[in-house]
Amino acid sequence: VELGIEGRPQGQVSADPQRIGQVLANLLSNALRHTPAGGRVLLAAETDAAGTRITVADTGDGIEPEHLSRVFDRFYRTDAARTRDAGGTGIGLAVSAAIAEAHGGSLTASSGGAGQGSTFTLALPPG
């Protein structure tokens, strides 16, 4: 898997670095787990007057539209056949979204559907 990094945001956010690190580690881990060999994972960041947005995008499995609204629900997994070893416990995104909200921000997901990859965006207000 190719890992790309883009952006050099200028600005500050008021955040607990350990908790934000936990969110980013979870997003990157998920992206790497669901992207096949030869795929790409991109970490990008940008800052403007509204705050900082950190995006993790991949060319992996993707998420069907009917699942997008539930990916942040505790214990929800899009594929019921996944085992805990292969698909995780289903709490990482819920915890990540809660951390984002506790910092006054948000965590969103988008995907073009199965096989189209996914994009997760952590938005944090200026600090």
ABEGO torsion letter per residue (X at the ends): XBBBBBEBBBEBBBBBAAAAAAAAAAAAAAAAAABBBGBBBBBBBBBBAAEBBBBBBBABAEBBAAAAAAAABBGBBABAABBAAAAEAGAAAAAAAAAAAAAGBBBBBBBAEBGAEBBBBBBBBBX
